[in-house]
Amino acid sequence: MGYLNNAVKQLGYLVVFSVAYSSSVAAHTAIQTCSDQTRSYTVVKGDNLYNIAKSFGDYRFWEYIYIANADDMENPHLIYPGQSIKIPSRIAEFDGTSI
């Protein structure tokens, strides 16, 4: 019986942790996608999100650019010449010190 009680207790901790973690992830995602301030960028032949992000100061911004365009972009690896993508203002105005 002690083993069963211990298993139930651990399951309870797992559920609490999962709910807390998913709530914090949802809040973090909402913060990233709620900004109305964006800059437009038109994709040219040979572009990818990595290089576009790099042109704005840091290659690691590719994921934020993808998140800003997630409604219009199913796969971050598939962007096309002529496609207009949104660049979050905090990335577009990055000065190399802080975001």
C-alpha positions in Angstrom: 0.0 0.0 0.0 2.9 2.3 0.7 4.2 1.9 -2.9 0.7 2.9 -4.2 0.6 6.0 -2.0 4.0 7.1 -3.1 3.1 6.6 -6.8 -0.1 8.7 -6.3 1.9 11.4 -4.6 4.5 11.5 -7.4 1.7 11.6 -10.0 0.2 14.6 -8.1 3.6 16.4 -8.2 3.9 15.6 -12.0 0.4 17.0 -12.7 1.1 20.2 -10.6 4.4 20.7 -12.4 2.9 20.1 -15.8 0.1 22.6 -15.3 2.5 25.2 -13.9 4.9 24.7 -16.7 2.3 24.8 -19.5 0.8 27.9 -18.0 4.2 29.7 -18.0 4.9 28.6 -21.6 1.5 29.8 -22.7 2.0 33.2 -21.0 5.5 33.5 -22.5 4.2 32.7 -26.0 1.4 35.2 -25.6 3.9 37.9 -24.8 5.9 37.2 -27.9 3.0 37.2 -30.3 0.9 40.1 -28.9 2.9 43.0 -30.3 1.3 45.0 -33.0 4.5 46.8 -33.8 6.2 45.1 -36.7 8.3 45.9 -39.7 7.7 44.2 -43.1 10.4 42.3 -45.0 10.0 40.9 -48.5 11.7 37.6 -49.0 14.2 37.4 -51.9 15.6 34.3 -53.7 18.1 32.5 -51.4 16.7 33.9 -48.1 16.0 31.8 -45.1 15.0 32.9 -41.6 18.5 32.3 -40.2 20.1 34.7 -42.6 17.2 37.2 -42.3 17.6 37.2 -38.6 21.4 37.5 -38.9 20.9 40.6 -41.1 19.0 42.2 -38.1 21.9 41.5 -35.7 21.7 37.9 -34.5 21.0 34.6 -36.2 19.1 33.5 -33.0 16.2 35.9 -33.9 15.0 33.4 -36.5 12.7 31.8 -34.0 11.1 35.1 -32.9 10.5 36.0 -36.6 8.9 32.6 -37.1 6.7 33.1 -34.0 5.6 36.5 -35.3 4.6 34.9 -38.6 3.3 31.5 -37.3 -0.3 32.3 -38.5 1.0 32.6 -42.1 3.9 30.2 -42.1 3.5 26.5 -41.4 7.2 25.6 -41.7 10.0 28.0 -40.9 12.2 26.3 -43.6 9.7 27.1 -46.4 9.7 30.7 -47.3 9.3 32.0 -50.8 10.6 35.0 -52.9 8.0 37.7 -52.8 6.5 36.6 -49.5 6.1 39.4 -47.0 7.0 38.5 -43.4 6.7 40.5 -40.2 9.8 41.5 -38.2 9.0 42.3 -34.6 10.0 45.9 -33.8 12.4 44.8 -31.0 14.4 42.9 -33.5 14.2 45.4 -36.3 15.5 48.1 -33.9 18.2 45.8 -32.3 21.3 47.8 -31.6 23.5 44.9 -30.4 23.2 45.5 -26.7 19.9 44.3 -25.4 16.5 43.2 -26.7 
